[in-house]
Amino acid sequence: MNKKFQMIIVKIFALSLVFLCSMGSITANAQRPAANVVVAKVVEQTVAAGQTFVGTTTPVRKSMVGSAVDGRVAVYPINEGDFVQKNQPLAQLLTATISLEVKAAKSELTLRKEELNELENGSRPAEIRQAKAGMLAAKTAMEYHQKKKIRAEELYRSNALNADELQLIISEQIQAEQKYLQAMEGYQLVVDGPRKERIEQARAQFAIQQSVVEKLEDQLSKHTIKAPFDGFISAEHTEVGQWVQRGELVAEVLAMNEIDILTQVPENVVPFVKQGMQVNVRIAALPEYLFAAQVVTIAPQADIRARTFPVKIRIKNKIENHVPLIKSGMIARVTLPTGTKKKSLFIPKDALVLGGRTTMVYVVAPGEKKGTLIAAPVSVETGIAKGELIQVIGNLQPGQQVITRGNERLRPGQSIAIIEPQQ
């Protein structure tokens, strides 16, 4: 027996062992208790053919957060990869000096406010009574000096009083009249209260000081650099103790709740791509997922050299425990219609079994025993989406039943029991 013949015998023996092991595995699966499943039929529809385009995942929003004021970083609590909420502090600058300025400005504002209140409230009753009492006292004094003047004039006519003494009494009487007029006017001013012009001046001074306080408080708030929206820190640009100037970067924040995919579509295909169209996306790093996405923008301007149009597709990201499933910069493949009409097979998206080396479905097949059913795996390729259905290419036939529920834990050749056909 030559070596060539011996090698052939060994290969046949090895293949026989593999076949027997596979048959044993299928037989073992068939002997398991029947798994309850829900099935649906493979349907045939005429749709536009699909073509796959490659793109890159990018966040819907990306903010390069900078400092609005000059200052030294006192607190920098973030790290790359951290999840931050809107208005959460990213960095805190030193605020001792400006805090003192704010305190002084607020004290000045309180003074201006009380001055305005004093003028707006007018004279108090006690002040009015006091002014009135002063006026009455001045009036009494004036009446006394008037009577004294009359007596002095009589004495002067009888030569009992000289001219100098009379002139002194007349002078005192005039002074008393002026004091009374002064007291009377003062009383009226107290009754009338402050002039409108003084009140308006006080209001203007209060408003000016209030603006000063607001300006300083705004500057103080800018010493706390905050996140503009919910997102993830993708880069750090400073550290505690570092001096940052106005406009200098502090951190980068990515909004990851939705992800955009930008792909370039040839000009002969772009007429068939519509805004709002539902499409399927596969991400190479996440083979166990098939993402439903939507076309959000189609650029009206092509790349002149490549004759392709930028098309943006948006996916709702999955975030669990502040960890996004889809990361920025992943390679994605998008299936878009190309316009050519042809008959294609469609199945519910739930029938797809993802995560393996290839995408597959389980079809219902007859078992070894009469009246029994088993799950038979069939590898497929996915195409365009149509509502809850998805185009598939593989060894399937229209009307064939595929398993849509209960297929996650099935094994090839496992016995199944159909509990409910999917509508």
Secondary structure, DSSP 8 states (H G I E B T S, - for coil): --HHHHHHHHHHHHHHHHHHHHHHHHHHHHHS--EEEEEEE-EEEEEEEEEEEEEEEEEEEEEEEE-SS-EEEEE----TT-EE-TT-EEEEE--HHHHHHHHHHHHHHHHHHHHHHHHHH---HHHHHHHHHHHHHHHHHHHHHHHHHHHHHHHHHTTSS-HHHHHHHHHHHHHHHHHHHHHHHHHHHHHH-S-HHHHHHHHHHHHHHHHHHHHHHHHHHHTEEE-SSSEEEEEE---TT-EE-TT-EEEEEEEEEEEEEEEEEETTTGGG--TT-EEEEEETT-TT--EEEEEEEE-SS-BTTTTEEEEEEEEE--EETTEESS-TT-EEEEEEEEEEEEEEEEEEGGG-B-SSSS-EEEEEEE-SSTT-EEEEEEEEEEEEEETTEEEEEES--TT-EEEEES-TT--TT-EEEEEEE--
